[in-house]
Amino acid sequence: MSTMRYAVIGDPISHSLSPVMQNTFFACMDLPGEMIPIHVKKKEVPAFFSSLEAEGIRGFNVTMPHKEAAMLCCDALDDVARLTRSVNCVVRTEEKHAVGYNTDAEGLRLAVEREGFSYEGQDILVLGAGAVTRPIAYTMAQTARSITFANRTQSSAEEAAAFLKEHTECVTFSCGFSAEVLSAAASESTMLINATPLGMQGVDAQFEDLSFLDALTENAPVIDLIYRPARTSFLAYAEEKKHPVMNGLTMLLMQGALSFQHFTGVMPDEGALAAAYEVLKNA
């Protein structure tokens, strides 16, 4: 059986862990597939779509900053990708159509449940209003009681809240990013998710003040979508305050597993998930 060829695109792309994860899935599931990284600039995304058949690429993952550009090039979209204008997985069908999916949102939900948490009935405070925020918040909004978006540029937080208000029945709020404002929001929250790059490896910016975590509801789960480093100062402070914590590695694993399922029609089994998690943790 010939090897099925897949890719991950982005700009930059050398940092992506998708190839090592997906190739572990292929090996563990005994399927003849291979994923390679391809550096694609934003203006080159349409040309990349046009090259899929010639290059023999059956599907690919999309990392920043191409998730909206990829969405615009797809022939069909799943509901989350269409509503949030964000695609991170593309599959080329036998009819040569490019179908776009968003696995970030469902990947985080599965990761949250895998770590023993749940969105259901929660008052969730989301830090950040960037590209990943709308997809994950849209999924949260299906069962959460309320979602508050906090962002340095408050207008972006307001837009994210308005989006959820338009497309879901979840109660939504927005606020700025000062320590006082965050403390007030945290005091009314039962789950906190950092969707900003603050504290990420390779990013100079850090949280200037983490005292808002002092106000967070007791035992509220604290989730950081960052996985490098595994323990950011944000998570370390939350642990000191006795909050259960989770970094972004399990989300990376589960959104990748969902992409694999779109690529092959098969979800990685527990053995493949465990093997890929160890590879990611040590990458």
ZAZAKE-416834 format. One record per residue: residue in three letters; x, y, z of N, C-alpha, C, CB in turn. Coordinates in steps of 0.02 Angstrom, whole numbers, plus 50000, padded with zeros to 5 digits. Glycine has a CB too. Layout:
BEGIN
ALAXYZXYZXYZXYZ...
END
This chain:
BEGIN
MET500434994050000500005000050000500445006250000499525000050061SER500285011049957500695017049953500595021550014500535020949889THR501105025250030501075029750088500635035750073501785032050108MET500175037150119499735042950113500115049150137499075041950153ARG500095054350098500505060250113500075065850142500875062550050TYR500295068450199499955074050232500465079450249499575071550296ALA500215085350267500665090950281500385095250337500775095250218VAL500805099450363500595104950406500905111250378500785103850482ILE500515116550371500765122850342500725128450393500375124650279GLY501165133250386501175139050429501755143550412501195137050503ASP501795149150448502335153950438502465157550504502165159050380PRO502945155150544503445149950531503135143050539504055150750578ILE503525137850525503275131050530503745126350568503135128350462SER504375128350576504875123750606504705121750677505555127050605HIS504295125850712504125124350782503575119150788503915130750817SER503215117750733502615113550738502775106450761502265113350670LEU502375103950808502435097150832501945092450797502335096850907SER501555095050750501065090850716501385084950680500675095050666PRO501945085850644502235079950610502425074350657502835082050571VAL502765075750712502975070450757502365067150789503445073150811MET501845070950803501235068150832500865063750782500765073750856GLN500745066450722500365062650672500745056450649500205067050612ASN501405057050643501795051250622501805045750676502505053350605THR501755047750739501675042850793501005039350787501745046250861PHE500475043250773499815040150763499845035050706499285045650748PHE500145037050649500175032450592500535025950610500535035950533ALA501095026750646501485020750665501095016250713502145022850696CYS500785019350764500435015350814499805012050786500245019750873MET499485015450738498875012750709499015008450647498395018450690ASP499675007650632499895003450576499565005550511499734996050591LEU499575012050498499295014750436499865017950396498735019950450PRO499855017350330500415019850288500365027350273500425015950223GLY500475031350323500425038550314501055042150338499825041250350GLU501135048250315501695052450335501495059750331502315051050290MET501675063550382501555070750381502225074450378501145073050443ILE502255079650337502855083750330502675091050342503175082750261PRO503145095050368503025102250375503175105850310503445105150433ILE502765110750291502885114750231502805122050249502395112650174HIS503325125950236503305133150249502905136550194504015136050255VAL502345139550212501905142950165501765149950192501245139050152LYS501915155050152501755161950172501015163250158502195167050135LYS500735168350190500025169650185499805170550112499835175750225LYS500185174250073499985175550004500035169249961500435181149974GLU500375164049987500465157849949499935152549965501155155149964VAL499485154050012498995148950032498545146749974498555151750089PRO498265151349934497855148949877498245144449829497575154949840ALA498865146249815499275142149770499405135249800499945145649754PHE499495134949866499595128549899498985124049890499745129549974PHE498395126849898497775123049887497765120249816497155127449900SER497965124349768497955122249698498455116749683498105128249653SER498965116049726499505111149714499375104449746500155113849739LEU498835103649783498725097649823498735091249781498075098149860GLU498375091249726498335085249685499015083549655497815086049629ALA499355088649627500005087449596500515084949646500255093849563GLU500465087449708500955085449760500735079049796501035091049810GLY500145076549781499915070349813499745071149886500425065049806ILE499555077149906499395078449976498645077349987499595085749997ARG498485072650031497785070750043497445075150095497745063550065GLY497845078450136497565082750187498125086350224497135078850237PHE497945091450262498465095150298498175098950357498825100050251ASN498605100150406498435104450462498675111550447498755101850528VAL498355116250480498495123350469498655126550536497895127050435THR499235129650542499395133250603499415140750588500085130850632MET499525144650639499515151950632500045154150583499615155350700PRO499925159350543499325163650546498845162450488499525170850546HIS498745156250467498385154850405497675152050413498775150050364LYS497405152150474496775148550485496185151850449496635148250559GLU496185158350444495645161650407495785161350332495575169050429ALA496405162150311496575161650240496395154750213497325163050229ALA496515149550252496345142750231495585141950226496625137550281MET495225144950273494495144650271494225147450206494195148450331LEU494525152850182494285156150121494415151950058494625162850114CYS494875147250063495065143150005494695136450002495805141850005CYS494325134750055493995128250057493355128150015493835126350129ASP493185122249990492565121249952491965120049998492645115449903ALA492105117450058491575116150107491875116650176491245109150095LEU491455118050227491685119150295491225115750345491735126650311ASP491505113450401491075111250454490775117350489491455106650505ASP490285116150534489915121750563490355126550602489365119150607VAL490805123750643491225128050685491705132150642491635123750736ALA492005129050592492455132650547492085138150511492775127850497ARG491475136750489491085141750451490905147650496490455138550422LEU490655146250555490435151550599491015155750626490045148650656THR491565152550641492125156050673492655158250623492435151650725ARG492585156350560493055158250507493765156050523493035165850496SER493815149950548494465147350570494525139950553494575148450645VAL495005138150510495115131350489495815129150510495025130650412ASN495865123350542496525120650559496645113650531496625120650634CYS496155111050493496215104450463495845104450397495935098950511VAL496195102150344495895101950277495985094850249496205107250230VAL495445092150221495465085550190495265086250117495005080650227ARG495655083050073495495082950002495095076649986496135083249957THR494485077549961494045071949949494205068649882493315074149950GLU493895062849870493995059449806493735063649748493635052649807GLU493265068049763493005072549711493435078749703492285074649728LYS494015078749737494505084149734494265090649766494695085349662HIS493795089949813493565095649851493995096349915492815094949868ALA494115102449935494475103749998493975105350052494995109549990VAL493915101050102493435101950156493805104150219493035095350170GLY493595109750247493935112650305493575111250370494005120050296TYR493975109650421493705108250487494075112450539493775100650504ASN493745113350596494085116250653494085111050709493745122850677THR494675108450725494725103450778494975106450843495175097750757ASP495145112950843495385116250904494845116050958495585123550889ALA494225117750938493685118450986493515111851019493075121450953GLU493395106750978493215100251004493825097051039492955095650948GLY494425098551013495025095951044495105098351115495625097951004LEU494965104851127495015107451196494475104351240494965115051196ARG493875103651213493335100651253493525093551275492675100551214LEU493775089651229493985082851245494555082851295494185079051182ALA495025087551287495585088051333495355089851403496095093251307VAL494905094551407494635096651472494305090751507494125102451463GLU493915086851470493585081051499494085075651517493055078251452ARG494605074851476495125069851489495485071451554495625069651431GLU495535077951571495875079951633495385080251693496195086751624GLY494765078251681494285077751736493875084051748494635076051797PHE493875088751700493495094951707492905094851659493945101051694SER492485100051663491915100651618491715107951611491315096451644TYR491455109751553491185116551543490495117351572491175118151468GLU490145111851583489435112151599489295116151662489165105151607GLY488865121151654488645125351710489175130051736488425120951765GLN489735130651703490285134851727490205142151706490955132151702ASP490475146451748490565153551731491295154351712490365158451791ILE491435154751647492115154151621492395161051603492135149551560LEU492985162451629493355168451611493895166651561493655171951674VAL493865169551501494345168151448494795174251439493985166351381LEU495435173251448495925178651438496155178551366496525177951487GLY496025183951330496215184351260495605184151214496685178751242ALA495685186951154495145187051105495435186151036494735193551110GLY495955181951030496295180850967495955175550925497005178850978ALA496325172950875496035168450825495765161950854496545166850773VAL496085159450907495865153050935495265153850980496435149650973THR495125160051001494615161151053493905159551030494645168251076ARG493715161950972493025160850950492845153450943492905164250884PRO493265149350910493085142250905493005138850973493595138650865ILE493485139851018493445136351082492855138951123494095137051122ALA492735145651119492185148551158491505146351131492235156251158TYR491455145651066490825143351036490635136551063490885143150958THR491125132051069490985125451096490835125751171491585120751084MET491215129851207491075130751279490355133151290491565135751309ALA490135137651246489485140951255488895136151250489415146351204GLN489005130151223488455125351217488225122851286488675119451174THR488665122851336488475120251402488655124951460488795113651413ALA489095129851449489295134351504488715138851524489905138651482ARG488735141351585488215145951608488365153051582488175145951684SER489005154951585489185161551559489915161451537489065167151613ILE490095166051492490785166851470490955174251469490895163651399THR491515175951500491765182851501492425182951463491845185551574PHE492485187551416493105188551379493465194551406492955189351303ALA494105193651422494525199151446495095200051397494795197751517ASN495205206151375495725207451325495995214451334495445206451254ARG496645215351318496955221951322496585226951278497695221651303THR496415224851218496005229051175495285226951187496205228251098GLN494925230851228494275228751251493775227951193494005233651301SER493865231751139493405231151083493425224051054493575236251029SER494005220851055494055213951030493665209151076494795211851025ALA493705210351141493325206351189492575207351177493505208151261GLU492375213551163491675215051150491435211551087491565222551144GLU491855211251036491675207850973491595200350985492215209150920ALA492035197451025491985190251040491335188751078492595187851081ALA491165193151126490555192251165489945193051120490525197251223ALA489965197851075489405199051029489305193150983489515205450989PHE489865190150961489825184250918489445178550952490525181850897LEU489625177251015489295171851052488565173451064489645170551118LYS488425179751078487735181851091487305180751029487705189351112GLU487605181850970487235181050907487115173650891487615184350850HIS487595169450907487565162450883487405157250937488205160750852THR487375159351000487215154551053486745157851104487865152051089GLU486515153951152486085156651205486475157851269485515151851218CYS487135157051266487545158051326487575165451345488255155351314VAL487565166751410487645173551435488375175551426487425174151510THR488505181451398489185183551384489325190551411489325183451309PHE489955191551430490195198051455490875199451424490235198151533SER491095205651430491765207551407492055212651455491735210351334CYS492715212751458493055217551502493765218751478493045215051575GLY494095223451510494785225051494495265220251530494945232251513PHE495895222651538496415217951561496815220651620496885216451504SER496575225851652496925228351711496845223451769496675235351731ALA497295223651817497275219051873496615219751911497865220351920GLU496375225851920495755226851957495155223851920495645234251968VAL495135225051855494575222451815494595214851813494605225251743LEU495195211951804495265204651804495075201651871495975202651785SER495255204951925495075202451991494325202152000495395206852046ALA493985207451977493255207551982492935201851941492985214351959ALA493195200851881492935195451839493085188651868493215196051768ALA493695187851894493905181351922493485179451983494645181551940SER493285184452021492905183152082492225180052067492815189552122GLU491995180752005491345178051985491415172251936490925183551953SER492025169551931492155164251882492305157551916492735166151836THR492095152151884492225145451912492705141551868491565141651919MET492945144551814493455141551771493815147251736493145136551720LEU494475146551729494875151851698495315148751644495315155451752ILE495295151851584495685149251528496115154951499495215146351473ASN496765153751495497215158551464497295156751390497905158751499ALA497035161051346497105160051274497545165551244496415160051241THR497965168551285498455173451261499135170051254498495179751309PRO499615173351219500285170451216500735172551274500625172551151LEU500455175951324500855178251380501175172351417500435182451428GLY501835172351421502195166951454502435161551408501765164051506MET502255161851344502455156651297503205157051283502065157351231GLN503515151251273504215150951254504325154751189504455143551248GLY504815159151188504955163151129504585169651126504795159151068VAL504135170851174503765177151179504015180951239502985175851183ASP504225187051229504505191051285503975193151335504845197151257ALA503365194151313502845196851356502625191751409502245199051315GLN502525194251470502285190251525501695193951558502845188851576PHE501325190451599500825193751640501185198651687500385188651681GLU500985204851687501305209751730501095208951803501125216851706ASP500495206251814500225205651881499755199651883499855212251903LEU499915194751924499495188851930499045188851991499925182651931SER499005194652024498615194952086497875193652075498715201752118PHE497635194252013496925192952000496755185652016496745194551927LEU497255181252015497125174252032496945173452106497745170052016ASP497135178352147496945178152218496195178552227497285183852256ALA495865181752178495135182752183494725177152153494945189252151LEU495055172552117494695167352082494335162752131495185163252039THR493745160652111493335156052152493745150052174492715153852113GLU493665148052236494045142452263493955136052222493845141052336ASN494515132652209494535126352172494335126952098494075121452205ALA494295133052072494135133852001494715131151958493995141351985PRO494575126951908495105124651864495425130451826494825119451814VAL496085130151818496455135251781496805131751723496965139051827ILE496665134051663496915130851602497325135851562496335128051559ASP497915133851541498345137951499498425134251433499045139351532LEU498245137351377498295134051312499015133451289497905137951260ILE499485136651324500195136151309500455129251332500605141951342TYR500885126151291501195119851312501955120251314500985114251266ARG502235125851292502955127051298503055133951328503315126451229PRO503285134451390503465128951435502855125351463503895131551493ALA502965119451490502415115551517502105118851578502655108551535ARG502505122551615502255125851676502435133251672502565122551740THR501975137251648502075144451644502025147451714501555147651596SER502235153751720502175157151784501435157851803502505164151781PHE501005158451754500285158751764500035152351798499905159851697LEU500225146651772500015140351802500345139151869500165134551755ALA500975141051875501335140151938500995143951995502065142351931TYR500795150151980500455154252031499775151152049500355161552005ALA499415148751997498765145552010498845139352054498425143651944GLU499385135552042499515129552083499655131552155500105125552055GLU500025136952164500165139352232499515141052269500625145552229LYS499015143152231498375144952260497905138952264498055150552221LYS498175133052252497815126652261497275125552208497505126452329HIS497355128552150496885127352096497115121252054496805133552051PRO496655117052032496845111851984497035115151918496265106651974VAL497565112751887497825116151827497905111251769498495119651842MET497945114151709498045110251648498395114651598497365107551619ASN498915111951565499245115851512498955113751444500015114851513GLY499245116351390498955115351324499155108951289499135120951282LEU499565104651320499815098751285499255093851269500345095451327THR498785092951316498245088251303497785090851248497845086951367MET497685097451245497295100251189497645098951123497195107851199LEU498305100051121498685098651060498585091451039499435100251071LEU498625086851087498545079751073497845078251044498655075651136MET497325080851076496645079051056496435082350991496165080751111GLN496645088650979496465091650915496835087950859496635099150914GLY497445085550873497815081650824497485074950811498535080550848ALA497215071850863496875065450856496245066250812496685062550924LEU495895071750823495295073050782495485074350709494915079150810SER496045077850698496295078750630496455072050598496915083350629PHE496795067750636496955061150611496335057350591497345057150665GLN495805058050631495175054750615494885057450549494665055650672HIS494925064050539494695066950475495125064350417494715074550479PHE495775063750429496225061450375496095054150356496955062250398THR496005049850406496005042650394495345039050405496515039450438GLY494885042450440494255039250458494315035150521494025034950402VAL494895035350554495015031350615495265035850671495535025650601MET494965035350730495205039050788495775035150821494625040350839PRO496325038450838496865034850873496605031550937497435039750890ASP496835025450950496625021951010497025024451070496695014351002GLU496865021851129497195024251190497955023151189496905020851251GLY498165017551159498885016351154499235021551111499005009351126ALA498915023351055499205028351010499205035251043498815028650944LEU498675036751079498635043251115499185043751168497935044151147ALA499265038351205499785038251257500485038951228499735031851299ALA500605035451173501265035851141501395042851113501315030651084ALA500895045751082500975052451054501065057651109500375054251010TYR500725056751164500795061451221501505061451247500295059751278GLU501805055451254502485054951278502975058151229502675047651289VAL502855057151164503285060251113503235067851117503095057751043LEU502625070451123502525077651127502855080551190501775079351126LYS502765077051245503025079451310503785080051308502815074751367ASN504115075751269504835075551267505135078951205505075068451270ALA504695081651163504935084751100505295091351114504345085951052
END
